[in-house]
């Protein structure tokens, strides 16, 4: 992964983490935590979603949607672990 791709993934992950925390009210982890979850969700989604056959176009919007899906899944899993 090039430096440019890494920076773009971090940016998109930050946006996706903020969006996911907004959608999943009460399950956020604060600003920094949500950005970290978004970044991890972006990596998770970029690895997992194409493998299971989910491809949502390309470009910035497709990348944000992929990262958003990954961040929502990650926030959901974290909330299940925190509840247990």
Secondary structure, 3 states (H helix, E strand, C coil): CCHHHHHHHHHHHHHHHHHHHHHCCCCCCHHHHHHHHHHHHHHHHHHHHHHCCCCCCCHHHHHHHHHHHHHHHHHHHHHHHHHC
